[in-house]
Amino acid sequence: GSAPGAALFFSVYETMKPQMYWMQKKVGIESEAISHMTAASLGECAACLVRVPTEVIKAKMQTAEHQTLSGTVRLVLREERHGPLGFLTGGLYRGFGITLMREVPFAVIQFPLYERFKTIWADVQGAPTSPIQAAACGSLSGAIAAAITTPLDVIKTRLMLGKDKTGKAYKSAMDVWQRTIAEEGSSAMFSGIQPRVMWISIGGFVFFGAYEGFRHLIETCT
């Protein structure tokens, strides 16, 4: 789901970015950051349409023995309905809202920073950023966004698990927040921040480097 999700995200992001800016100008707002935030949010919503079912099926196949892909899909489709189209999708979109709760804030932070870092770098050197430089901007912005949104990742993970260490079920995201802080302290909301920041910064370098490299290649060939 990573490649289709990324393709869907950037298709929506690059399409909506100028549209959002144009709509803002019509109401007297000229802020590229807002257009980047809005476009990134819409891109994440679109990407999650692919990413969430992929994650649901992958998780189900990892926990079920001798389960084929087609068999897993049929099993998930027969599960409890989730979302307005649950009668068609069954459990394919279990955790969709939780995933959006984490991914949209992450994108809202990462992409304005990414675009801003590229602009600053280009201004300093007097030329557009290269794919490698853009990859570095993506890595840094991803690391910052990952650190800030770690509490959302903790909440999402615990909600997906469904219950705490004693077996008591979680009721909502707010329930996870309150119980985690009360039982484990506020530092527990940043559990796993080091590996999360490290892997997302590495992934961001590869992700944005590949994206900018292909975009540069297409632009030079057209």
Disulfide bonds with the S-S distance in Angstrom:
none
